[in-house]
Amino acid sequence: LTTPTAATSTSVMSAVAGAIFIGTTRYATITSFQMTVDGSVTQGEAVIGSNSIPDTQRGRIMVSGSFSALLDGDALTTATFDAETATNMVVVLADSRSDTAACLSFSMPNVKIMSAELDDGEKQLIRSHNFSAAYYGSGGAALAHNATILQVHDTSAT
């Protein structure tokens, strides 16, 4: 980077409100969400006669994660995991419940839910799901989704 972006002056976001949409359905029973974005960046090859490695190499971007939800029927499991179909996932987090709340959203247009583990301990029934996002090549500016793996929107970004 020859002109890096200045560091942000906003505080760390603490989401008190939000929603997760899987397909076209909003799920209000999600209890946790975790996502990992791996840019697969590795060091380049050493050069004879140099004390440094000249560059880094970016590999394929991998997005994966997990979420858990209170058991609320089998709609989520049946629609995506059991059917082994790819779907889209949108996660929206807000710092308040007002119309002017700062929001952070993650949109993944091609997600496969890889597991559906039910924890039936002596508490509420919670089902944990792992997911993996892949490149969505059918997207575009005039379509419902962009051609991407992950799209991030931060309303505090300038």
C-alpha positions, 0 to 999 in steps of 0.5 A: 500500500502506498497510501494507507487509510488513516486509523479509525477514530470510532470506538469498538462496537458493542452490538445490542441489537441486530438480526440474522437473515438466512435465505429470506427468513429472519431468525430471532433466536440466534444466540451467538455468531462467529466468523473467520476471514482468512486471506491465506497470506504467506511470505514470498520466496527468499531471494539470494543475496537479500536479507529480506523477503520482497513480498507477500502472496495472497491466496484464496480468501476463505470465510467460515464460522459458526452460529447457535440458535435456540431450538425453534422447530426444524425450519432452519435445519430442514431448509438448508442443512438437510437439503444440502443447499447453498443459501445467502446469509446476512448479519446486521449488528447495531449499537442501539435500537434507534433509527440512527444507530451505527450498524455493521453488516456482513453479507455472504451470498453463497453459504453452506451450513455444514452441521447442526448439532443439538445440545440437549443438556439441562437447559434450553435446547440450542443447536450449533451450526458451522458454515462455509462461504464460497465465491458467488459468481452469478452476482452483479451490481444490478442483481440481488447480490454482488459477485463476492464471498463477503461484503462488509458495510460499516455505517461509521466508515467515511 
